[in-house]
Amino acid sequence: MRRLLRNPVRLVPLGFLAAILFGTGLLMLPWATSQQRYTPFVTALFTATSAVSVTGMAINDTPNYWNGFGLAMITVLTQLGGLGILTMAALVILAVSRRLGLRNRLLVQAETLEFGIGDVRWLLVRIVAAVFVTEAVMTAVITSRLWLTYGYPPWRALWFAAFDSIQAFNNGGFTLYSDGLVAFSRDPWVALPLGLGAIIGGLGFPALFEAVREWRRPRGWAIATKLTIWGSLTLIALGFGALLFAEWRNPATIGTYDARGKVLAAFTQIALSRTGGFDVIHIDRLSEESYPLLIVLMFIGGGSASTAGGIKVSTFFLLAFVIWAELRGEPDVTVGGRRVATASQRQAMTVALISVALVVAGTVVVIAATKHVRYYTALFEVTSAFSTTGLTTGLAAQLKEPGQYLLTALMYIGRIGPLALGSAIALNTRRRQYRYPEEQPIVG
């Protein structure tokens, strides 16, 4: 335990694993399902992992399989996974003892990626306020819409709105509608709050707080904030335009909508496809050219220390700047007038390459274990699991148990991050007192 506390990053995978196993045990109980039967272990484990990792991928019909208790557990696990296991533990300690020791401050710093351990109490207050205020606003808007327009009873409207709002902000993808959110794809009072909530939740607390605090001086933002904010806006704009173009005439998705409905549905789907996981249009009916677009967006994901998955926006665009500097023959990688540390470049490369290897290996295994499956369908499903997005073409439910265990492992690894997992397994902070002679091997 002392070794774990000296290296708090090791507690992140253990904390998430403990929450997954706890949720699995509860979801296996008969009073968690509508049929009052024991849930198979693989189904409970898959669902708990999907909730804690804020993926939202399901292998059964969520609103019909689980009863109120089961759905409440999924909601709690999603909120727990979105806020972070160590962050929630720190909140409990702060509420009970009114203070946080140095070790607990280090735990919060390890999970939120905040630099400095000064006023951690104020950091936790800001995190809680950002989460619950955003979710409350989303819930209020959607509740009024479901109640006044669609005729839902007040409490039912509140429950449906709260469930979807928590899932959207935490970039989960569970929903109480068997057909996803397709019925609301042209309703801006439902689609836009969920889409905007997913974008805010996917930015990450460090970038979000700095952008709000220094909104008048965007040039003074840290490199990570610039890469996350401007990178996210770029990906959303490009993805929106590409998806709208690809699906404009597809009658199986948005081809029969009017122009306003097409624009709204395409924007919301892109906002929720980066790791949100909701189906605003039928994913299994997309044009073939739309799948590579969504795969790339899912793989990149959202911001660091956010509820989103993927390799992260800052990692992707940092690698883009590395390539640009190399092509220009520049000795340093610069972003916004700042030189990027070599260690950050190596970390970005490590995260990207490990992630590519995991996705490729997972895709090969799924293709080998499943007959008559298209390669891009397998790639889409594996990328969705690893990036904790949750979008599915229906393949996850058709896989046999080994395939579902594989997706479960990918969701877990994707949530805690390849680099964090590697650091937790083999953390090495030693510094060599010597350097070998330099040599330049042939590249290319």
Beta strands, then each sheet from edge to edge (+ up, - down):
strand 1: 334-335
strand 2: 338-339
sheet 1: 1+ 2-
end
